[in-house]
Amino acid sequence: MMGADLKQTLGVLVAGGIVFALAPSFIELHTLTVLTIYGLLALSQGLIWGFGGILCFGQAAFFGLGAYAYAIAAINIGESTVPFLLGIAVPFLFALVFGAMLFFGRLSDVYLGVITLVVTLIFFKFMNSTAGPQYVIGAAPLGGFNGIPAFPVLNIPGDPEAFIGSVGYYGICVAAILLTYALIRWLLASPFGRIAVAIRENETRAELMGYDIRLRKTLLFAIGGAIAGLAGTLFASWAEIVTPNMFSLTQSAEIIIWCIVGGRSTLVGPIIGAMALSYLKFLLGQQSLVDNMLILGLILMLTVLLLPRGIVPTLAQGITQAAARLRRRRIGEAQHGR
Amino acid sequence: MDLAAIIALDVVYSIALLALISAGLAVVFGMMRVINLAHGEFMMIGGYATIMSVRAGVNIYVAMLVVAPLVVGIVGLLVERLMIRFLYGRLIDTMLATWGLSLFLVGAATMIFGNTTTGISPPIPGFAIGAYQVNGYNLFIILVAAVVLLAMYGVLSLTRAGLVARGAMQRPDMAAALGYDTERIYMITFVAGSALAGLAGGVLAPLVGLVPTTGAGFIGKAFITVISGGASIIAGVLSAAAVFGLVSETFTFLFKPVVGEVALLVAAVILLRILPQGITGRFFKGSM
């Protein structure tokens, strides 16, 4: 990792740590925990879209898959360490196979969007239709439309009786998001990450330089799937129920909206977008004057039209420009005074 | 024998249904490479326009076939002028912006009509084939779909406006150089696509219990049909609708409706994996 990169990453981690430490004084802890989980989910989309140029309309599939994998394994096993790992591994493997099918078939943009969307819909329809006693995996009924309630939530590794309190769970989610952020920064600074960005910039050129773009895109897609799965696992343990709605079109749409509004060319942008918009949705849900879909839709339209790069990059540019102007003025004053 | 007739009718009906809900989207996508993700909500507006005008005493056929396309056409005009025209050539951005529009319209409809189901009854009674009861309205849908496709073909291939539109679709720069205002062509195309969505929504209004979120059920299928169809508007929609209609009806008949829906989606994935440019990217090339 280069010096400036390292410094920036550490800066973001420290700032993030401080914000997450102070936030519980302003927002209720239970809500804050899910906002953090959504931040993590947005991060997965931000990675593959912003840095790999892969617009996946079905990131919710991995989110839901992670949650279901965790819930089903937790019911069967009881102790949560293995289910937790499965919650990451299952979406990772699924994304790996699915991604290989897509990228080795050289599908891109709209077509990629359609297929990822369709696969999410398949999960949604299938899970909705699994009501009835014949749909069980081990001891876990899939439950159809009602989902799977009442499974063991995350415990301290090795001791199924040692449940984690709400403060501890918030801590785990914050640790997960900060750690994931750091790992992604490391990944992006490595040759793999640099080449991923090169592929985003110009696929043909990257391929002519001898890189196997199909394999690299598949791997990046799978890493994104694993992160979304982690978010799903944490969400399952937070909500204590998993339902087919995790696979819904609305869920996929929201992830994309978070990235667009926050700024998809950054990693901090999607996190901020996810947390801010989800909190806004939560606040809007408490009033009945304006429908919250109306507001979210309006935000999305206005962002695409007016701030196509998203809020964080636009703000960052504004601050840089203002700083440069200030510096120029100061130099001007100094020269004038002399 | 009766059973075979019923099944054949069901297959044709499901193909017609897919073609009808996809036609508007296909016009817009085929001509301007714009995916309107608010297409389902345009249909929802068409449905509400129909139901509202029937309740106000308008004849049901006038409401479905005239009022709904008119209302949604006007909505389309507003959307094109205020939003879409700033985003031409940016496929992904258009998709995202129209997705925002779709959420916005769902929210607006929820605030106006409430989150309750409204509906009207189909104006055509059922009849019997042998021992089986057939929904007479299904035949009307097949008729409307056929007329819509024929009319689209007629306009595109026989009229001067269709010729200009096809020219602008293939080479917008050349059409502009010959003095045709491409921006105006795009505007008219978008309005036409919206009106078709309104027509589809109006015709389907008696069949579905209309709620503000009805559109979401259509957009997935329409989107899949149009993309799998590929670049040619009519041949694409027709061939993709035929494949998907056949697959989903077969599996519905053999198992149950959910399996049929999943089979449709799986067929779409396989189809796009084999033919990434859609059906008309390989077959029926150069058709309309």
Interface residues (C-beta under 8 A of the other chain):
Chain A: L55 M101 L102 G105 R106 L107 D109 V110 Y111 G113 V114 I115 L117 V118 V119 L121 I122 K125 F126 N128 S129 L249 A253 I256 I257 I260 V290 D291 N292 M293 L294 I295 L296 G297 L298 I299 L300 M301 L302 T303 V304 L305 P308
Chain B: I35 M83 F86 L87 L91 I92 D93 M95 L96 A97 W99 G100 L101 S102 L103 F104 L105 V106 G107 A108 T110 M111 A216 G220 F223 I224 I227 S228 V258 E261 V262 L265 V266 A268 V269 L272 R273 P276
